[in-house]
Amino acid sequence: MDTQGTAQDTSKVSLYKTDLQTRSTLPSHTGTTWFDDANAEKKTLRYLASFRAETSPDLLTLPPVSSTRVRSQPSLSRARTSFLDLGTGNGSQLFALRRAGWAGHMVGVDYSPESVELASELWQEIMAKREQKHTQHSDGAGDAEEGKDEHKEDSTNNDSDADSDAMDNQPSTAPIRFEIHDVLFPSPSPPWMPMASGGGFDVVLDKGTFDAISLSDEVDSQGKRPCERYAGAVTPLVRKGGMLLITSCNWTQEELTTWICGSGLSKGQEKSNDEEDGFEVCGSVPYSRFKFGGVEGQTVVGLAFRRR
């Protein structure tokens, strides 16, 4: 949740300060996991697993862009796919990816220093526990037990497909980097950005960050609100052909498509006619739906966009 100067920002910083203070007396406290009640992390894992590169596991392949609105799907390698988590919070989404065997370059960013400190602490603890288990079970049994233990801890909200997928892969011990970063006020050429394939990450995750940004009514020198600048700010973070996956409880799929793909923009914004830039919808993460008054809807939306 990467924006400055709003009440939401102040609340978020206070939340992570409280989490750090709580951990000083209760080390088992892991902080707030956004969208936990919607089982978002496991649903995200299951969705990403549907793009596994089974025939070429060491490569990330990107099919040609089609002429249809919904673009061709990428094929994601567990060994190589890079991830950026915007507004990483306590880092739990990236931890879940490592548990499921995703071993590529991973970075979690947040404008809140307390969030970065919390996520870093939690990841160090996870790695220390793994090392301890490895030492205690040097005969090889430790790795199997580790997978079982982490699977058990991760099963509060049952999602059998995601659980099964995680159990099919050994947890990855590759590092995760956590950095202070504001998506709307970025530092030039951050050192954690991938340099291969023209720069940008294969997958950028946003679980509530765009929602928080949308709450701000502040305008920049050009009269644009943060939510109107978001797509342009995120574009260079996603490599061409890569994926932006947004989880939202504030917007419908149609509204998210409007904001990210640039159609029907307000306040003088113009949609680019350059088919070589911008985003197109490439899929959605299924969440529970409801009907009221003959109208169907859902409280949480997960929508995937592919950068052209």
Backbone as a ProteinNet text record, in pm:
[ID]
protein_1_A
[PRIMARY]
MDTQGTAQDTSKVSLYKTDLQTRSTLPSHTGTTWFDDANAEKKTLRYLASFRAETSPDLLTLPPVSSTRVRSQPSLSRARTSFLDLGTGNGSQLFALRRAGWAGHMVGVDYSPESVELASELWQEIMAKREQKHTQHSDGAGDAEEGKDEHKEDSTNNDSDADSDAMDNQPSTAPIRFEIHDVLFPSPSPPWMPMASGGGFDVVLDKGTFDAISLSDEVDSQGKRPCERYAGAVTPLVRKGGMLLITSCNWTQEELTTWICGSGLSKGQEKSNDEEDGFEVCGSVPYSRFKFGGVEGQTVVGLAFRRR
[TERTIARY]
85.4	0	89	122.5	235.2	195.2	146.2	117.6	142.6	157	195.6	87.1	85.8	10	-137.5	-186.6	-328.1	-348.9	-474.4	-506.7	-481.7	-505.9	-481.4	-333.3	-245	-102	-64.4	-114.9	-85	-130.9	-249.8	-303.4	-215.8	-167.1	-86.1	48.1	111.6	238.5	219	111.3	83.1	61.4	-3	-28.6	101.7	197.2	322.8	411.6	398.2	466.9	412.7	280.2	216.5	258.8	266.3	309.9	451.3	540.8	678.9	684.6	604.8	600.7	545.1	442.2	382.8	482.6	560.8	659.3	767.7	791.1	893.9	854.8	724.8	677.3	611.2	572.4	509.4	573.6	689.2	764.4	686.9	582.8	506.5	412.1	396.3	308.1	367.6	288.2	338.8	275.8	192.5	135.9	10.8	-37.7	-161.4	-135.7	-217.7	-211.5	-336.5	-318.7	-432	-506	-638.8	-727.8	-718.6	-676.2	-665.3	-802.2	-906.3	-1039.9	-1094.6	-1037.6	-1079.2	-987.3	-890.1	-797.3	-718.4	-685.2	-626.8	-492	-408.2	-274.2	-279.2	-361.4	-370.9	-437.2	-533.9	-596.8	-496.3	-411.5	-307.8	-208.7	-168.5	-77.6	-137	-263.3	-328.3	-336	-366.7	-375.1	-239	-133.7	-0.8	44.7	6.9	45.6	-15.3	-125.2	-189.1	-105.7	-2.3	84.8	219.6	231.5	360	413	541.8	607.4	649.6	555.5	583.6	686.8	679	767.7	904.3	915.9	1043.5	1059.8	1084.5	1078.8	1184.8	1288.6	1393	1377.5	1266.5	1246.2	1112.5	1104.2	976.7	944.1	843.2	810.1	690.9	691.5	584.5	530.5	409.3	352.9	328	317.7	291.3	161.2	159.1	37.9	-65	-185.1	-290.8	-361.6	-454.4	-529.2	-655.3	-682.7	-802.3	-777.8	-885.3	-871.7	-804	-841.5	-776.2	-653.2	-537.8	-412.6	-372.4	-277.9	-226	-162.1	-169.4	-121	30	100.3	242	259.7	379.1	412.9	522.3	496.2	584.8	667.3	797	887.7	906.6	892.4	917.3	1063.4	1153.1	1295.3	1338.6	1271.4	1322.4	1229.3	1102.4	1008.4	1041.7	1050.3	1079.5	949.6	945.2	825.3	858.5	770	773.4	639.5	643	521.7	507.9	409.8	388.2	307.9	357	290.6	295.5	415.2	434.3	382.7	367	315.6	409.3	359.5	443.9	515.3	503.9	576.8	516.4	398.4	343.5	317.8	282.9	258.9	387.1	498.3	625.1	670.9	645	678.6	601.1	474	391.1	444.5	492.5	550.4	675.8	760.6	881.2	842.8	743.1	699	649.8	590.2	536.6	643	768.7	877.9	918	859.7	901.1	1036.6	1137.4	1275.8	1340.3	1267.2	1324.9	1347.1	1399.8	1427.4	1298.5	1299.9	1181.7	1216.6	1132.3	1148.9	1013.1	1009.9	890.2	918.9	833.8	856.4	735.8	763.8	659	713.8	627.2	674.9	699	642.8	654.1	781	874.2	994.5	960.8	852.3	813.3	768.1	700.4	660.8	783.5	879.9	1002.4	1079.2	1084.6	1152.5	1082	948.3	871.5	890.3	874.4	887.9	1027.8	1128.8	1268	1290	1237.9	1250.8	1185.1	1065	991.5	1062.2	1117.5	1188.5	1316.4	1387	1506.8	1472.1	1359.3	1316.1	1282	1212.8	1178.1	1304.3	1402.3	1526.4	1604.5	1603.2	1673.4	1610.1	1476.5	1408.1	1439.8	1447	1480.7	1622	1713.1	1851.2	1861.3	1785.5	1786	1732.2	1623.7	1567.9	1663.7	1729.3	1825.2	1939.5	1985.3	2093.8	2048.8	1925.9	1874.6	1843	1812.1	1774.1	1868.7	1995.6	2095.8	2087.4	2008.4	1992.1	1894	1835.6	1745.5	1600.2	1567.4	1428.1	1377.3	1468.9	1428.7	1355.2	1398.4	1332.8	1187	1161.7	1024	940.6	999.7	926.1	899.1	996	978.6	858.2	847.9	735.1	604.4	601.2	479.1	443.9	545.7	520.1	466.8	530.6	488.2	350.4	325.4	193	87.2	117.8	23	-3	103.9	88.1	9.2	12.1	-48.1	-190.8	-249.9	-378.5	-494.6	-480.1	-588.4	-714.1	-697.2	-808	-788.5	-872.8	-851.3	-876.1	-783.7	-796	-720.1	-788.4	-721.6	-632.3	-673.7	-591.5	-460	-465.6	-343.3	-255	-315.2	-238.3	-168	-240.1	-182.3	-67.1	-84.2	21.3	145.6	128.1	243	316.2	242	303.9	378.6	345.3	412.6	550.6	586.9	712.8	786	917.2	998.3	1008.7	998.6	1015	1149.1	1150.8	1274.1	1344.9	1475.8	1555.9	1621.6	1583.4	1638.4	1601.3	1684.2	1658.5	1539.2	1487.2	1385.5	1439.8	1428.6	1479	1361.2	1372.2	1268	1327.7	1258.1	1310.4	1201.4	1243.6	1152.5	1137.9	1014	991.3	847.6	828.3	694.9	671.2	571.4	549	517.9	458	424.1	536.9	634.4	750.4	876.8	904.2	1012.5	1151.3	1248.2	1388.1	1431.8	1517.8	1563.6	1652.5	1627.6	1709.8	1737.3	1634.5	1658.6	1742.8	1836.2	1929.9	1864.6	1742.1	1675.6	1597.1	1594.1	1521.9	1598	1530.9	1598	1647.7	1764.1	1819.7	1797.3	1770.6	1751	1618.2	1607.7	1484.2	1430.2	1522.4	1480	1435.4	1451.7	1414.1	1270	1238.3	1102.4	1089.4	987	963.8	867.4	879.9	787.6	646.4	635.4	504.8	512.9	421.4	408.6	275.5	281.8	163.7	119.3	-9.3	-66.8	-189.3	-176.2	-286	-333.4	-415.5	-470	-398.4	-286.2	-212.5	-290.8	-342.9	-421.7	-545.5	-604.3	-719.1	-683.1	-569.3	-527.8	-495.4	-426.9	-394.5	-521.6	-624.2	-749.7	-823	-788.7	-854.7	-807.2	-696.6	-639.8	-700.3	-737.9	-790.6	-684.7	-561.5	-455.3	-432.1	-391.7	-362.2	-220.5	-158.7	-23.3	-29.1	84.3	91	9	-22.8	-103.4	-250.8	-284.5	-423	-468.2	-374.6	-408.7	-402	-501.9	-501.6	-408.6	-366.6	-277.9	-331.1	-462.1	-518.1	-509.3	-503.6	-490.9	-347.2	-252.4	-110.7	-57.5	-137.8	-90.6	-43.1	-124.9	-89	42	58.6	182.8	303.3	282.5	393	432.9	333.9	360.8	417	382.5	422	569.9	663.8	805.7	851.7	770.2	806.8	776.9	689.6	651.2	722.3	792.3	861.5	760.7	797.2	707.6	672	542.8	495.6	470.7	510.7	493.2	351.6	328.2	193.7	184.6	75.6	37.4	-88.9	-83.3	-197.5	-247	-367.6	-424.1	-536.9	-530.5	-639.2	-703.4	-835.8	-904.5	-1037.7	-1073.3	-1206.7	-1284.3	-1226.8	-1290.7	-1345.3	-1299.2	-1334.2	-1387.7	-1475.2	-1522.1	-1418.4	-1435.8	-1345.2	-1351	-1470	-1485.4	-1415.1	-1429.2	-1365.2	-1213.4	-1162	-1017.1	-964.2	-1038	-996.2	-988.4	-1085	-1084	-961.5	-933	-819.2	-686.2	-667.6	-537.2	-514.6	-619.4	-602.8	-623.2	-679.7	-681.5	-803.3	-908.8	-1028.5	-1121.3	-1185.8	-1283.6	-1224.2	-1101.6	-1038.3	-1099.3	-1091.2	-1150.5	-1043.2	-1086.8	-999.4	-897.2	-942.5	-855.9	-754.6	-756.7	-662	-698.8	-597.8	-621.5	-565.7	-643.1	-597.2	-493.8	-383	-278.2	-321.2	-289.8	-316.5	-198.8	-95.7	24.7	-0.3	-19.9	-49.3	73.2	188.9	310	332.4	242.4	260.9	128.9	137.1	17.2	-16.3	-136.9	-179.8	-305.5	-321.1	-443.4	-479.7	-608.4	-654.1	-609.6	-556.9	-517.7	-577	-662.8	-725.1	-776.8	-837.5	-890.1	-878	-866	-859.5	-1001.2	-1051.8	-1190.2	-1207.4	-1306.1	-1346.1	-1496.2	-1542.9	-1684.2	-1770.9	-1883.3	-1977.4	-2108.7	-2185.8	-2314.6	-2415.9	-2542.8	-2649.9	-2737.2	-2771.6	-2859.2	-2944.6	-3075.4	-3166.4	-3153.6	-3115.7	-3101	-2969	-2882.4	-2751.2	-2643.3	-2551.4	-2443.4	-2317	-2245.4	-2121.4	-2029	-1919	-1824.6	-1754.8	-1718.4	-1656.9	-1507.9	-1444.4	-1302.2	-1284.3	-1201.2	-1172.4	-1022.6	-987.4	-848.4	-838.5	-766.4	-759.6	-613.9	-583	-446.4	-438.1	-331.3	-306.7	-170.8	-161.4	-33.8	16.2	142.1	199.3	233.5	187.3	216.9	362.3
-117.8	0	122.8	168.5	255.9	396.6	476	615.2	695.5	825.9	908.2	1007.6	1048.7	1164.7	1144.7	1023.5	1003.1	941	945.3	882.8	733.4	674.3	531.8	500.6	585.9	566.4	568.1	670.9	683.3	561.1	512.5	394.2	272.7	259.7	144.1	146.6	264.2	276	241.6	294.2	265.1	116.1	51.3	-92.4	-170.2	-139.9	-215.1	-178.7	-55.2	-20.6	-105	-119.4	-202.3	-347.6	-397.4	-535.9	-558.6	-465.3	-479.1	-474.3	-385.8	-377.3	-505.6	-561.1	-685.9	-799.7	-803.4	-911.2	-906.9	-790	-779.4	-856.4	-874	-950.9	-1082.9	-1093.9	-1215.5	-1249.8	-1317.3	-1344.7	-1422.3	-1495.2	-1572.8	-1485.5	-1359.2	-1268.1	-1238.7	-1257.4	-1238.2	-1119.7	-1043.2	-924.2	-953.4	-849.2	-856.8	-909.6	-1004.6	-1055.4	-1007.3	-920.9	-861.3	-965.7	-957	-1046.4	-1190.5	-1208	-1342.7	-1410.4	-1330.7	-1388.5	-1437.5	-1389.8	-1434.6	-1543.6	-1587.7	-1692.7	-1651.2	-1522.1	-1467.2	-1527.6	-1553.6	-1603.9	-1740.6	-1829.3	-1962.1	-1957.4	-1870.3	-1856.8	-1802.7	-1710.4	-1657.8	-1767.6	-1849.4	-1960.3	-2055.4	-2090.2	-2183.3	-2123.4	-1992.9	-1927.7	-1928.3	-1892.4	-1889.8	-2029.1	-2130.1	-2267.8	-2313.1	-2250.4	-2289.9	-2250.8	-2166.9	-2124.1	-2194.9	-2305.1	-2372.3	-2417.6	-2399.3	-2441.7	-2587.4	-2679	-2819.9	-2874.9	-2834.4	-2893.2	-2827.9	-2708	-2636.7	-2565	-2639.8	-2583.7	-2479.3	-2467.9	-2370.6	-2241.9	-2229.3	-2111.4	-2047.2	-1916.3	-1847.8	-1811.7	-1876	-1853.4	-1761.6	-1678.1	-1582.1	-1595.9	-1648.8	-1664.8	-1530.8	-1528.5	-1402.4	-1339.9	-1207.5	-1136.4	-1153.1	-1193.8	-1214	-1082.7	-1084.2	-963.1	-950.1	-1049.6	-1044.8	-961	-923.7	-840.1	-916.9	-1043.7	-1124.3	-1187.5	-1153.9	-1191.3	-1334.7	-1385.3	-1519.3	-1531	-1648.4	-1668.1	-1692.8	-1639.1	-1669.5	-1807.5	-1860.9	-1988.2	-1957.8	-1985.7	-1943.3	-2059.4	-2041.1	-2140.4	-2116.2	-2220.4	-2205.8	-2171.2	-2213.5	-2190.2	-2048.7	-1983.6	-1856.9	-1737.3	-1757.7	-1645.9	-1548.5	-1420	-1316.8	-1251.6	-1215.7	-1157	-1026.6	-929.2	-806.3	-795.5	-778.3	-765.3	-620.2	-549.5	-408.1	-395.2	-314.5	-302.7	-435.1	-486.8	-625.6	-653.6	-550.9	-574.1	-661.5	-776.2	-867.3	-969.8	-955.8	-1043	-1180	-1204.1	-1340	-1398.6	-1314.5	-1368.7	-1425.3	-1356.5	-1406.4	-1530.7	-1534.6	-1655.4	-1775.1	-1752.2	-1860.5	-1909.2	-1816.9	-1855.7	-1940.3	-1901.8	-1981.3	-2120.1	-2126.4	-2256.2	-2346	-2285.6	-2361.6	-2393.8	-2356.6	-2395.9	-2295.9	-2175.8	-2072.7	-2018.7	-2030.2	-2004.9	-1884.9	-1812	-1698.8	-1577.4	-1471.7	-1345.1	-1289.3	-1256	-1202.4	-1078.5	-976.1	-851.2	-808.3	-770.5	-711.8	-566.1	-474.6	-331.9	-272.8	-172.4	-100.6	36.7	138	271.5	280	184.3	186.3	115.1	185.2	119.5	9.9	30.3	-70.5	-199.4	-187.2	-305.2	-381.9	-311	-374.7	-441.9	-375.1	-433.6	-560.3	-556	-672.6	-789.8	-765.7	-873	-933.3	-848.3	-897.4	-986	-942.5	-1022.5	-1159.4	-1160.4	-1285.4	-1380.6	-1327.3	-1413.1	-1469.6	-1389	-1439.1	-1550.3	-1537.3	-1642.1	-1770.7	-1755.7	-1873.9	-1946.5	-1871.8	-1933.6	-1996.7	-1931.6	-1987.6	-2120.3	-2128.1	-2252.4	-2362.6	-2326.4	-2426.1	-2479.6	-2388.8	-2429.7	-2519.4	-2486.2	-2568.2	-2708	-2716.2	-2846.4	-2926.6	-2857	-2925.2	-2983.1	-2908.8	-2956.5	-3075.3	-3068	-3174.2	-3302.6	-3287.8	-3403.2	-3414.3	-3423.7	-3427	-3552.8	-3651.7	-3773.8	-3754.6	-3634.3	-3606.4	-3603.6	-3652.6	-3654.2	-3513.9	-3422.3	-3286.8	-3214	-3231.2	-3160.3	-3201.8	-3331.7	-3379.3	-3326.6	-3328.4	-3279.2	-3130.4	-3057.6	-2913.6	-2884.4	-2955.6	-2935.6	-2964.6	-3072.3	-3107.3	-3000	-2953.1	-2852.4	-2723.7	-2676.8	-2551.4	-2566.8	-2684.3	-2709.3	-2702.2	-2758.8	-2757.3	-2615.6	-2535.1	-2397.9	-2314.2	-2354.2	-2274.6	-2315	-2403.3	-2462	-2409	-2289.6	-2232.2	-2217.2	-2162.5	-2154	-2261.6	-2362.6	-2478.4	-2446.4	-2484.1	-2474	-2591.9	-2701.4	-2827.8	-2823.2	-2752.5	-2747.7	-2676.7	-2563	-2489.8	-2569.6	-2636.5	-2717.6	-2830.6	-2896.6	-3006.1	-2957.5	-2839.8	-2784.9	-2755.3	-2698.7	-2667.4	-2794.1	-2901.3	-3025.6	-3095.6	-3062.4	-3125.2	-3066.5	-2958.8	-2890.6	-2866.4	-2888.6	-2861.7	-2710.6	-2662.9	-2519.5	-2469.2	-2349.6	-2290.8	-2213.9	-2222.5	-2148.5	-2025.2	-1992.3	-1872.8	-1748.9	-1646.7	-1528.3	-1446.4	-1365	-1264.1	-1129.6	-1031.5	-898.3	-806.2	-731.6	-636	-495.7	-403.4	-268	-163.7	-45.9	68.7	129.4	142.2	194.2	242.7	360	413.7	410.7	335.7	316.9	447.5	544.1	671.4	773	749.1	837.2	751.5	683.9	585.7	647.9	572.3	609.8	568.2	647.1	609.6	485.9	392.7	272.5	201.9	155.4	83.5	-41.6	-73.5	-184.1	-321.4	-331.9	-461.8	-493	-399.9	-424.2	-524.1	-623.6	-716.4	-642	-680.8	-617.1	-699.4	-828.7	-914.9	-883.4	-918.8	-905.1	-762.9	-665.9	-527.2	-466.6	-537.5	-485.5	-516.4	-508.2	-538.1	-681.5	-706.3	-837.8	-918.1	-1049.7	-1137	-1124.6	-1116.7	-1104.9	-996.7	-902.1	-800.1	-823.2	-837.4	-865.6	-740.6	-716.5	-602.6	-654.3	-665.1	-716.6	-604	-515.7	-405.7	-273	-270.4	-145.3	-45	-90.2	1.3	48.1	-39.4	0.4	117.6	107.5	213.7	342	328	445.2	516.7	439.2	496.7	580.7	565.6	641.2	786.1	814.2	948.6	1041.1	1161	1263.1	1365.9	1345.1	1439.4	1441.2	1555.4	1566.7	1616.9	1577.5	1623.7	1754.2	1798	1926	1925.6	1804.7	1794.1	1767.6	1771.4	1752.2	1607.9	1514.9	1372.5	1317.6	1237.3	1168.6	1047.8	994.1	877.8	759.3	732	617.9	637.7	763.2	791.5	779.7	783.1	771.6	629.7	546	412.8	328.4	315.2	227.9	270.6	400.9	449.4	425.2	434	412.3	265.3	176.3	32.5	-27.1	31	-26.4	-61.8	27.5	-9.3	-117	-147.1	-251.8	-391	-397.6	-524.3	-536.8	-645.5	-657.4	-681.3	-647.3	-668.2	-815.7	-844.3	-981.5	-1034.7	-957.7	-999.8	-973.5	-1011	-1007.3	-915	-839	-760.6	-824.5	-870.5	-939.6	-856.4	-801.9	-712.3	-781.9	-775.8	-822	-699.2	-686.1	-564.2	-596.3	-517.2	-526.4	-397.3	-304.1	-174.4	-156.9	-241.7	-222.5	-351.2	-338.7	-453.1	-484.3	-598.9	-633.1	-527.7	-480.6	-380.6	-250.5	-210.1	-86	-98.5	-212.2	-232.8	-229.6	-292.8	-292.8	-150.5	-68.6	71.2	144.5	126.9	197.2	150.8	21.1	-31.3	-31.2	-58.7	-65.6	68.7	166.2	301.7	341.6	256.2	295.2	375.7	475.7	554.4	634.9	683.4	759.9	899.9	954.6	1086.1	1193.1	1312.2	1427.1	1447.9	1434	1467.3	1362.7	1247.6	1143.2	1086.2	1052.1	995.9	854.9	767.8	631.3	629.2	562	552.5	461	499.5	414	323	332.1	251.4	109.7	16.8	-120.9	-193	-125.8	-188.2	-155.1	-79	-41.2	-57.6	-58	-68.9	-212.5	-232.6	-363	-411.1	-542.7	-607.8	-716.3	-737.7	-842.9	-978.8	-1063.8	-1198.9	-1308.2	-1271.8	-1375.2	-1318.3	-1405.5	-1363.8	-1476.4	-1438.4	-1533.3	-1549.7	-1672.2	-1691	-1666.3	-1585.8	-1562.5	-1586.2	-1599.6	-1625.9	-1514.3	-1554.6	-1459.6	-1463.7	-1356.6	-1350.7	-1282.9	-1303.5	-1236.9	-1158.8	-1036.8	-954	-869.5	-880.3	-802.1	-833.8	-958.9	-1000.2	-962.4	-895.9	-855.2	-943.1	-992.6	-1077.9	-995.7	-1026.1	-954.4	-1037.1	-976	-1042.6	-938.6	-978.3	-883.4	-865.6	-965.1	-957.2	-992.1	-913.4	-934.8	-958.7	-1059	-1081.8	-1079.3	-981.8	-965.6	-957.9	-1033.7	-1039	-960.5	-882.6	-802.7	-840.7	-845	-872.3	-745.5	-711.6	-594.5	-628.2	-542.6	-563.6	-536
0	0	0	-118.7	-136.9	-177.7	-86.6	-115.1	10.8	-3.1	110.5	146.7	275.2	316.2	339.7	352.6	377.4	513.2	560.5	689	683.3	563.3	547.3	569.8	518.7	535.6	683.5	755.2	896.8	973.6	940.4	1005.7	979.2	856.1	819.5	892.6	897.8	969.4	1116.2	1176.5	1317.1	1338.6	1241.2	1251.5	1261.4	1175.2	1175.8	1295	1343.3	1467.6	1582.5	1584.8	1687.6	1674.2	1551	1527.8	1581.7	1555.2	1603.1	1755.4	1814.6	1960.5	2020.7	1957.7	2006.9	2000.1	1892.9	1877	1984.5	2041.5	2145.5	2271.2	2291.9	2407.1	2366.9	2238.6	2187.4	2053.1	2055.2	1932.1	1825.9	1865.5	1768.1	1684.5	1722	1648.8	1511.6	1405.8	1269.2	1197.4	1266.9	1205.2	1123.6	1058.2	981.7	841.2	798.3	662	589.2	492.2	421.7	338.6	338.6	264.7	314.4	439.2	494.6	502.6	532.9	544.9	411.6	300.7	167.9	112.8	196.1	154.2	29.5	20.8	-101.3	-136.3	-36.3	-67.3	-133.9	-81.9	-141.8	-278.5	-295.6	-426.4	-528	-484.2	-571.7	-609.6	-512.1	-540.1	-643.5	-625.2	-716.4	-856.6	-864.7	-995.2	-1065.5	-994	-1054.6	-1095.2	-1016.2	-1048.9	-1181	-1222.4	-1348.4	-1469.4	-1448	-1557.9	-1556	-1481.4	-1470.6	-1606.1	-1625.6	-1749.8	-1736.2	-1756.1	-1733.9	-1830.6	-1957.2	-2056.5	-2060.1	-2003.6	-2003.8	-1870.5	-1762	-1627.3	-1595.8	-1676.9	-1647.6	-1726	-1797	-1880.2	-1849.7	-1872.1	-1867.9	-2011.6	-2069.6	-2209.1	-2219.7	-2319.8	-2338.7	-2480.5	-2496.2	-2629.3	-2695.9	-2829.3	-2899.3	-2853	-2851.1	-2813.3	-2924.2	-2885.9	-2984.6	-3012.3	-3106	-3138.8	-3056	-2970.6	-2887.9	-2764.2	-2694	-2575	-2462.5	-2443.2	-2341.3	-2403.6	-2354.1	-2417.5	-2388	-2467.3	-2447.9	-2310	-2252.1	-2116.8	-2114.4	-2014.1	-1999	-1937.9	-1951.1	-1886.9	-1786.4	-1658.5	-1551.2	-1497	-1492.8	-1437	-1287.6	-1207.3	-1064.3	-1036.1	-1121.6	-1097.5	-1130.2	-1228.7	-1279.3	-1262.8	-1244.4	-1241	-1128.6	-1161.8	-1062	-1016.4	-886.4	-826.1	-754.3	-769.4	-690.4	-619.2	-487.3	-406.3	-363.1	-420.4	-387.7	-259.3	-165.6	-36.5	36.2	54.4	99.1	239.4	323.5	458.6	539.5	586.9	664.8	577.7	444.8	353.3	333.8	388.2	391	252.6	153.6	19.1	-41.1	-20.1	-71.8	3.6	134	210.9	155.4	123	69.6	-64.9	-146.9	-275.6	-256.8	-161.6	-134.1	-81.6	4.2	54.4	-58.1	-161	-273.2	-377.6	-350.5	-437.7	-544	-543.5	-639.1	-595.4	-681.1	-640.7	-709.6	-791.4	-862.8	-774	-835.1	-766.2	-706.9	-576.7	-509.3	-429.3	-444.8	-370.9	-317.9	-190.7	-131.9	-98.8	-144.2	-118.1	-46.7	33.8	105.5	140.5	138.4	176.9	327.7	404.3	549.7	596.3	661.2	713.8	813.8	890.6	989.5	922.1	809.3	732.8	685	629.6	579	692.6	807.5	923.2	969.7	976	1019.3	923.9	794.7	696.3	698.4	711.6	716.2	838.2	951.7	1075	1059.1	1003.8	989.4	893.8	785.1	690.3	752.3	828	896.5	993.8	1061.5	1154	1080.1	966.7	886.3	841.6	794.4	746.5	860.9	979.4	1095.6	1137.4	1132.4	1167.6	1067.8	939.8	838.4	859.1	889.4	911.5	1033.7	1138.5	1258.7	1229.7	1153.2	1118.8	1032	939.7	852.7	934.4	1034.2	1120.2	1204.6	1255.5	1341.5	1264.5	1136.1	1054.6	935.4	963.5	857.4	772.5	816.1	737	622.5	607	496.1	535.9	653.3	696.2	725	755.5	793.2	684.6	557.2	448.9	435.7	448.6	437.9	553.5	675.6	791.4	779.5	721.9	704.9	617	506.4	417.6	486.7	568	639.3	741.7	816.8	919.3	858.2	750.4	690.5	626.6	571	514.5	624.5	739.5	850.9	897.9	910.8	957	857.4	731	626.3	594.9	677.2	642.4	724.8	781.7	860.8	777.1	656.5	562.1	458.1	458.8	373.8	227.6	143.2	-0.9	-55.7	-79.3	-105.9	-228.1	-334.5	-454	-427.2	-355.6	-325.2	-230.3	-129.8	-37.2	-110.1	-201.3	-277.4	-363.4	-424.1	-507.9	-426.4	-305.1	-220.3	-178.7	-151.2	-106.9	-218.6	-344.9	-458.3	-481.9	-413	-437.2	-306.4	-308	-190.5	-169.2	-43.5	-17.7	-68.6	-121.8	-171.3	-59.9	-56.6	41.5	-20.6	-142.3	-206.3	-124.4	-127.3	-43.9	-91.2	-3.1	-36.2	10.7	-74.2	-41.7	-9.3	100.7	138.5	138.4	71.4	52.6	73.6	121.3	131.6	-7.8	-50.7	-185.9	-196.3	-252.7	-277.6	-427.8	-470.6	-613.6	-685.3	-616	-678.9	-672.5	-587.3	-574.9	-575.7	-686.7	-689.9	-696.4	-646.1	-662.9	-803.1	-866.5	-1001	-996.5	-1086.6	-1102.6	-969.4	-898	-772.3	-796.9	-708.8	-731	-732.3	-685.7	-681.8	-809.3	-904.2	-1029.3	-1116.5	-1173.4	-1265.4	-1388.7	-1437.1	-1554.9	-1681.5	-1665.5	-1782.3	-1850.5	-1976.3	-2054.5	-2054.5	-2056.8	-2065.7	-1935.1	-1823.8	-1693.6	-1659.3	-1531.3	-1485.1	-1439.2	-1358.3	-1300.1	-1386.6	-1378.6	-1450.5	-1394.3	-1261.4	-1195.9	-1088.2	-1092.5	-988.3	-917.3	-785.1	-704.1	-628.9	-628.9	-557.3	-481.8	-351.1	-268.5	-176.7	-232.9	-155.7	-172.4	-243.1	-258.9	-343.4	-457.2	-539.9	-464.6	-384.2	-301.4	-211.5	-142.6	-49.7	-124.2	-237.3	-318.4	-363.3	-392.7	-443.2	-339.8	-212.3	-106.5	-98.4	-163	-154.8	-259.1	-216.8	-307.9	-345.7	-301.1	-334.4	-485.2	-536	-678.5	-696.7	-808.4	-836.7	-916.3	-967.2	-1038.4	-1166.6	-1216.1	-1338	-1307.3	-1177.9	-1138.9	-1133.2	-1131.8	-1129.3	-987.6	-952.6	-825	-830.9	-714.3	-714.3	-794.2	-785.6	-858.8	-1010.2	-1055.7	-1198.7	-1246.2	-1153	-1188	-1170.6	-1106.6	-1067.4	-1185.6	-1288.7	-1400.4	-1464.8	-1484.4	-1543.3	-1454.9	-1321.8	-1228	-1220.4	-1234.1	-1221.5	-1350	-1464.5	-1593.8	-1602.3	-1567	-1579.9	-1482.7	-1380.8	-1286.2	-1341.3	-1442.9	-1505.1	-1638.9	-1660.3	-1788.5	-1900.7	-2022	-2134.6	-2143.9	-2149.2	-2147.7	-2008.6	-1906	-1768.4	-1717.8	-1591.2	-1535	-1413.7	-1407.8	-1290.1	-1234.6	-1110.4	-1048.4	-930.1	-943.1	-842.2	-767.3	-634	-548.7	-485.7	-500.9	-457.7	-391.3	-291.4	-232.6	-254.7	-330	-354.5	-495.2	-588.3	-728.4	-789.9	-887.2	-965.1	-1073.3	-1139.6	-1249.4	-1359.6	-1389.4	-1495.4	-1458	-1332	-1288.3	-1288	-1240.9	-1243.1	-1386.1	-1475.6	-1616.4	-1669.7	-1632.2	-1675.6	-1623.1	-1493.9	-1434.5	-1494.5	-1510.6	-1549	-1700	-1775	-1920.4	-1989	-1915.5	-1968.3	-2046.7	-2050.1	-2124.3	-2034	-2089.7	-2015.5	-1902.8	-1916.9	-1810.1	-1801.3	-1680.5	-1657.4	-1643.9	-1618.4	-1593.3	-1705.4	-1827.8	-1940	-1976.7	-1909.7	-1945.3	-2081	-2158.4	-2290.1	-2296.5	-2358.9	-2378.7	-2490.2	-2465.8	-2566.6	-2679.3	-2800.9	-2916.3	-2947.7	-2865.2	-2886.3	-2837	-2928.8	-2891.9	-2835.7	-2838.7	-2786.4	-2640.3	-2578.3	-2439	-2364.5	-2230.1	-2148.8	-2112.8	-2059.3	-2008.4	-2078.7	-2079	-2123.3	-2022.6	-2003.1	-1912.5	-1964.8	-1875.4	-1917.5	-1829.5	-1733.6	-1651.8	-1521.1	-1441.5	-1312.5	-1210.9	-1084.9	-974.1	-920.5	-912.8	-867.4	-717.8	-684.4	-545.8	-533.9	-411.2	-387.2	-445	-502.1	-560	-483.1	-493.5	-425.5	-517.6	-485.8	-559.1	-461.2	-500	-416.7	-509.6	-491.8	-575.5	-722.5	-752	-891	-954.1	-876.6	-927.4	-866.5	-948.7	-900.7	-880.2	-772.6	-744.8	-657.8	-615.2	-526.8	-441.2	-318.7	-226	-251.4	-313.5	-346.4	-493.8	-561.5	-703.2	-720.7	-799.1	-836.8	-987.9	-1042.4	-1188.6	-1232.7	-1338.6	-1393.1	-1522.3	-1535.2	-1653.7	-1711.3	-1841.9	-1907.9	-1974.7	-1949.4	-2014.8	-2158.5	-2248.8	-2390.4	-2419.7
[MASK]
++++++++++++++++++++++++++++++++++++++++++++++++++++++++++++++++++++++++++++++++++++++++++++++++++++++++++++++++++++++++++++++++++++++++++++++++++++++++++++++++++++++++++++++++++++++++++++++++++++++++++++++++++++++++++++++++++++++++++++++++++++++++++++++++++++++++++++++++++++++++++++++++++++++++++++++++++++

